Amino acid sequence: MAPENLKPIRPPRLKPGDTVGIVAPASPFDRDMFNQGLKVLVSMGFRTLVPDAIFEKNRYLAGSDEHRAKLFAQVFQHPSVDAVVCARGGFGCLRILPLLDFGVMRTNPKVFIGHSDISALLVAITAKTGLVTFHGPLATTLAEAPESTRQSMLAAISSDTHLKVTSGKGVTIKAGRAQGPIIGGNLTTLCHLLGTPFEPRFENHILLLEDRGEAHYRIDRMLFQMKLAGCFEGIAGLVLGSFEECGALDGVFKIFEEHFRDLNVPILAGLGVGHGKQNMTIPFGLAATLDADKQILEFDQPATIG
């Protein structure tokens, strides 16, 4: 799925009293964590809209493919909904991609947030519509998210500031500066898109990757598969988020260093983005500057419009 070079569409900025609609495009979720996450959204000043049908279960999915796709479309188009947040990742987003009407999303631009398996939706929506999407918390992960994660989400979706992401645990793997829109997400999910009509293409983009529970050899294998498929040709830079439960981080970073050695691009690792306790919100499809020396990722303009 090559980026269609559409002009970026920044969604309307959220304000107190706006309504956040919740969708479940992937796996079923823990009700207690979900309810706690809703309370966090309310504490942020938002109303919530939770369709009754969101609690469907079909084995390891939150309902059938048709059910999840229909519910996603209904919430996205709902006239009272100002933003859409996913309940949980897990598995299932790839299954509903062929059922979605991307034209509807383009004509109804809204803040859309999630991570993990939701990466499939983030990259597809941004590529097909130009809509800036948000790699950030899920409703269930908001329940135990630290204040820094909550404030990062608020700044991204309800502020007119130019976002700047830094990390006290940053690691410069390759020095330099790069400019371009951010895109990417969960490594495993992106790898599974290869060979599909939604196959990712990252030319001229700053690529963000993160993952959880993948052994070193599996990370190596996925990167090599994507490299052989040409996924990394022409990227502007690389940012690595958290790699939770993936073994020693220095080993993970070494694998990336080896795979990207022949590309003259800056590489910054250690940002609090993804499955870790801290999960800073990153707008996808929005131009940014990566300074790997100063360990800063700074966006050129606000992620939303007021």
LINUR-V419177 format. One record per helix or strand of 2 or more residues. SS is the DSSP state (helix for helix, strand for strand). FROM is the first residue (numbers start at 1). TO is the last residue. If there is no record, write none. Layout:
SS;FROM;TO
SS;FROM;TO
This chain:
strand;19;23
helix;31;43
strand;47;50
helix;52;55
helix;65;77
strand;83;86
helix;93;99
helix;102;107
strand;111;114
helix;116;129
strand;133;135
helix;139;142
helix;147;158
strand;164;166
strand;171;174
strand;177;186
helix;187;192
strand;206;212
helix;216;228
strand;237;244
helix;249;259
strand;266;269
strand;282;284
strand;287;291
strand;296;299
